[in-house]
Amino acid sequence: MRALLFAVSVMVAQPLLAQQPPSPSARSDAAEPAAKSPLKAGEGRQVAAALAEKLKADFVYPQQADAYAAMLEKNAAAGRYDSGTRGELVKLLTDDLQAVHKDGHLHVMLAPPPQPGGDERGGRRGPPPGIGPLIQSAKTIAPGIGYIRFTAFMGTDEEVSAVRKWLADNADDKVLIFDLRNHHGGGIEEQDAIFSYIFAKQTPLVKMALSKKLYDERRSPLEASRTLVFASDGNAMVATHSALPGPATALRHAKIYLLTSNRTASAADHFSLALKSSGRATLIGETTAGANHFGGPERLTDNFGVWMPVGRTYDIKTGKDWEGVGVQPDIAVDPKLALVVALEKAGLSKEEAIRLDAGEVPSEPVHREKTAAR
């Protein structure tokens, strides 16, 4: 399966599923010259028209799509998108969309020109330029306590193999700590690898719904797999994401702590909800980012694209999703202190927990002072 939950700031060559974009430092420098290019005559209206049509065809909620489209058509007719640079148009369109209905993934972006004969839905997946290591730290942080800190779940062979190796190396541990405090999102391959070690029996975790039309047209960002099983439900196709047990190790009974912040986004939201709803982990930190709707990049014109939310993920028990509200922690603390609290819960002294925490420095801040959809 090659589905993602990760939104990036530029068009990419593979299908995606959902998540926050990287921080500005993680964005490709290659986009800067294109952002400064002035709009050509009529280009802004062309982009707005294409965006309106894409939204009406694919957006997760048809009524919201109609509202977005009506706004775009009105603004375009008034000349709102006639001048400025391409980068300014990206921001203006995104801001206008978010003013109608906030969505943690929907945003317009610059896109490299299509390659002749190229397949924008294919290609090998990898991390976006400049995002840094996908796994920032993976170790036995103290005797019997495994610790791993992620940047994203990109589903690369290297990352999945590294996750499996860390799990195998820590198979006898009594405590595992998953640090997702500045996690950009991604897909489910790494999650499935983790679930196979920490669940003793097949366990339904969350459901993921999208329109049957998108599914039948083979435009779904989701693909059926052993852990993702689809069923028809009226006009929707609903996939159940389940944990499937793998190696029978002590980790099936290990205590699990999951560190969260308001930068814990999309696939990391998904991971957090799955472990909280199933009762398999204790969440420590603050409420997650609340970026729920999955989807992927779609081309609008030769120079513009949109990250299009096409479906929603929700709690099997309640039917509710986390769009805009996030997943609440079990133990609410300043996210900067979450690892210290987890280590203390694992049985270490406060002094030892503080000492170990000082050696684990996330690659980005673990809290965003001002949250915004884009």
Protein Blocks (a to p, Z undefined) as FASTA:
>chain_A
ZZdfbdcfbdcfbdcfbdcdddfklpcfklmmmmmpccdehklmmmmmmmmmmmmmmgmb
lmlmmmmmmmmmmmmmnopmmgccfklmmmmmmmmmmmmpgcfkbccdddddddehiafk
gcjddddehkbpfblbdcdfbghiacdddfbdehpaklmmmmmmmmmmmmmpcbdcddfk
bcgbjcfklmmmmmmmmpcbdcdfbdcdddfklmmnopafbdcdfklccddehjaccddd
ddddfdddfklmpccdddddfkbghjlmmmmmmmmmnopacceddddehiabgcddddfb
lmbccdddfbdcddfklopafehnapadfbdcdfklmmmmmmmmnopafklmmmmmmmmc
cfbdfbdfbgcfZZ
